[in-house]
Amino acid sequence: MSFQNTLSYAKELDANDQLAAYRDQFHFPKIGGKEVIYFTGNSLGLQPKRSADFVEEIMKDWRELAVEGHFYAEKSWWDYHERLAAPLARIMGAKTPEITVMNTLTVNLHLLMVSFYRPTAKRYKILCEEKAFPSDQYMFQSQIKFHGLDISDTIVEVKKREGENFWRTEDVLAKIEEVGDELALVLMGGVNYYNGQVFDMQTITKAGKDVGAVVGWDLAHAAGNVELDLHNWDVDFAAWCSYKYMNSGPGNASGVFIHERYHGRTDIPRFEGWWGTKKETRFLMQPQFDPMDNADAWQISNAPVLALAPYLASLEMFEEVGMEKLIAKRNKIVSYLEFILREIDKEVESTFEIITPEARGTQLSVFLHGEGRPIFDYLMKNGVITDWREPNVIRLAPAPFYCSYEDMYRFGQILKRGIEET
Ligand SMILES: *Cc1c(COP(=O)(O)O)cnc(C)c1O
């Protein structure tokens, strides 16, 4: 594709963008009276304008119906979470019964490890990528301690090669092969939060299962960002947060995928609560746990309806647009951003390097050589919201739902001035 680094060309791309109208359906923060250029949809997605209505609906039902809202609200609360499963199944490539929404991400990963990390004397190792997201590392370490095992003997990290900024699939596969019948669990981030790399989830899942391990994915940076086909890839379980590319609001609920082969089984341990029991008998208040025959069996508490409301609002938008169109725009806008970066790099003395590999989603991670921090500060002061990751990386994620090509062009101009002036 031959792009141009001009305002008129960027505007032309926007004029031909099928999703352009969605930009106006989000609230943009302002700096100096102007809407920001928002690159941190990978951290906290913008607020859809319609989400307030979804929350207000719950507040109104609570005001007017009080406890009766559980069953008699138009969107009844007792099964509110079930409304999220079908739209999420389409995004995740799952069957609807394989999806549930509950708690928050790290909590869910712990709960899933209760069910799917069952170390034995021989098979007990956990494979992940080096420098996994810190919460995942703490989760692994505390789970291993909980099982009374030795952390350094249990965690197997796949490393990047010397001088390279990405993981090679062949190195992941070789490590899986090497650990072989000692490998209990493969649990990695589907998209790495730092370099934006999309792992070959299908190939890695198959390799893990071929050596007899259970395979799960942390899809925090993948959900609503990349194409997923969890059921057909034969993934055992996965979890993701909803506040990044899914625009559900700060700290919001997490989605969970549990392959149907595990449904209705009584030989799998699980931490249980009343929301996981069969709906027909739930309110008989009997002592016997009678599990739902789908992923909802992993539910524990009654659903946090006020939190689920903006998540449902956001999923309604995903339903309208579909992942296919989002991914098509994502590819184009990220390519345009990359082009802009390379153009600016030619115009000024080379000061940065894109460390995100070919296998990417919405995010480009850019390593700033030399004094990076002043450039980052300049961007933030001039209406570009990005984030800083030590030692010298800014992450740029132009979410296709609401970012425009004009944003990319304007960002390039601000970056160029920033490099010249700092
Ligand atoms: C964002 C993110 C989390 C966040 O976990 P919470 O429990 O929602 O705070 C966890 N893991 C990864 C890989 C992430 O990117």
The ligand as an SDF file (V2000), in Angstrom:
LIG
                    3D

 15 15  0  0  0  0  0  0  0  0999 V2000
   -3.8780   -5.9820   31.9430 C   0  0  0  0  0  0  0  0  0  0  0  0
   -3.3840   -7.3420   32.2680 C   0  0  0  0  0  0  0  0  0  0  0  0
   -3.7420   -7.9660   33.4780 C   0  0  0  0  0  0  0  0  0  0  0  0
   -4.5510   -7.1960   34.5000 C   0  0  0  0  0  0  0  0  0  0  0  0
   -5.0720   -8.0190   35.4750 O   0  0  0  0  0  0  0  0  0  0  0  0
   -6.2560   -7.5310   36.4420 P   0  0  0  0  0  0  0  0  0  0  0  0
   -6.4640   -8.6880   37.3030 O   0  0  0  0  0  0  0  0  0  0  0  0
   -7.4320   -7.1720   35.5730 O   0  0  0  0  0  0  0  0  0  0  0  0
   -5.7870   -6.3240   37.1890 O   0  0  0  0  0  0  0  0  0  0  0  0
   -3.3020   -9.2570   33.6940 C   0  0  0  0  0  0  0  0  0  0  0  0
   -2.5500   -9.9070   32.7790 N   0  0  0  0  0  0  0  0  0  0  0  0
   -2.1820   -9.3220   31.6050 C   0  0  0  0  0  0  0  0  0  0  0  0
   -1.3540  -10.0720   30.6080 C   0  0  0  0  0  0  0  0  0  0  0  0
   -2.5790   -8.0140   31.3300 C   0  0  0  0  0  0  0  0  0  0  0  0
   -2.2090   -7.4310   30.1980 O   0  0  0  0  0  0  0  0  0  0  0  0
  1  2  1  0
  2  3  1  0
  2 14  2  0
  3  4  1  0
  3 10  2  0
  4  5  1  0
  5  6  1  0
  6  7  2  0
  6  8  1  0
  6  9  1  0
 10 11  1  0
 11 12  2  0
 12 13  1  0
 12 14  1  0
 14 15  1  0
M  END
$$$$
